[in-house]
Amino acid sequence: MNNRDSFQSRWGFILACIGSAVGMGNIWMFPTRVSLYGGGSFLIPYILFVILIGFTGVITEMSFGRATRSGPIDAFGIACEKKEHRKLGETFGLIPVFGSLAMAIGYTVVMGWILKYAIGTLTGSTLAYTDVEEYGAAFGSMASAFGNNLWQVAALVLCMLILMLGVGGGIERAGKIMMPLFFLLFVILAVYVAFQPGAIDGYRYIFRIDPKAFSDPTTWIFALGQAFFSLSVAGNGTLIYGSYLSDKENIPESASKVALFDTLAAILAALVIIPAMATTGARLNQGGPGLLFIFLPHLIRTMPGGRLIAIIFFAAVLLAGMTSLINLYEAPIATVQEQFHLSRVPACAVIGIIGTIVSLLIQGIVSDWMDVLSIYICPLGAGLAGIMFFWVCGKTYVEKEVNKGREKTFTSLFFPICKYLYIPICFFVLILGIALGGIG
């Protein structure tokens, strides 16, 4: 496309990528897995896998996007064009684009829940119930078919308004505001929780080392899944953000910052949620939406200053979720622009209409919808992007693109590690997800 939009600054790009990575997995899944799989014994393999995926997958997708200046369909097509199979490449490129749109649609439902609860902290409705059963019944009603139409549409409209402003004026500006504010709010929560009676038991629980956990394959499997999905390698979002990046930017350096801050966000969430649970003597064994919309609101209402804590907490969750939603919708929007030669606003309108209709229809089945995508489509998209970049484009092409913007040549180990380790890991994640019913 001519006059392609772009990020205006390095930190604008980095914050947008951090925003795409920081999401519900950091908040409602990571603390639970730390709790269930040995505390520090889970953190150690998790950090190792974050380093591995950040070093390989994140750099891969950023570099591939920047090299082709396009979304997955054209990027895969350009890769295969050298082998005179452009149409085949474009066909494979549909998979991550479809995955991104479908994931965005499912995430829209979740964002509707979050927006309702965030506004409810201001009106008082979020903390209006007296026991877990009442919170469960309220969430069940909201999460049923057509149970939250207004807030869901409002969340999607807010997302599309940001996207209509473009990459620099919308995505970048939103990231520069939302991500620092997210971290600030969670730091405030972490400090508050630290002064609550019993919080020390939560810290012991987080950082305990259980040698038996290291010998348990599930610790390593779910640490891999947490790192893989948290860093958003799926052949779409990171790739499309990379396509807006200047050749002057140092991608390996940017990728390291994304991995670092995504990990900090996850650890911050654990430092808030697990000690908060410990103040009541509870142990965290419930993850997913139930943690966020049932157990935590019930806990927060019993804490001193509970309403203010709820406002801060759900505002932070809303910021994290919105930056992820923006990233998920960007790949299909860019694809509509590229394939149908539409300008930004009409492309957003087209995707926004599709997102509205389908997200309203799947409200009652969103959990199964997201499970299918995370098990099958995301790791497949990541693996295909890796195959296109390393196996189809080749070593010379890869090393040239990764080293753009660098003063020193990046390690020569990058190519073989990605080609022979990272790509098999993508398909290993796919196989494990099918076998275990999901590891993300």
Salt bridges, closest charged atoms under 4 A:
ASP74 OD1 - ARG86 NH2 3.47
GLU81 OE1 - ARG86 NH1 3.27
GLU90 OE2 - ARG86 NE 2.83
GLU90 OE1 - LYS87 NZ 3.77
GLU172 OE2 - LYS176 NZ 3.43
ASP201 OD1 - ARG204 NH1 2.78
ASP247 OD1 - ARG69 NH2 2.92
ASP247 OD1 - LYS404 NZ 3.99
GLU249 OE1 - ARG10 NE 2.61
GLU253 OE2 - ARG10 NH1 3.62
GLU253 OE2 - LYS257 NZ 3.43
GLU330 OE1 - ARG344 NH2 2.52
GLU338 OE2 - ARG4 NH1 3.41
GLU401 OE1 - LYS404 NZ 2.92
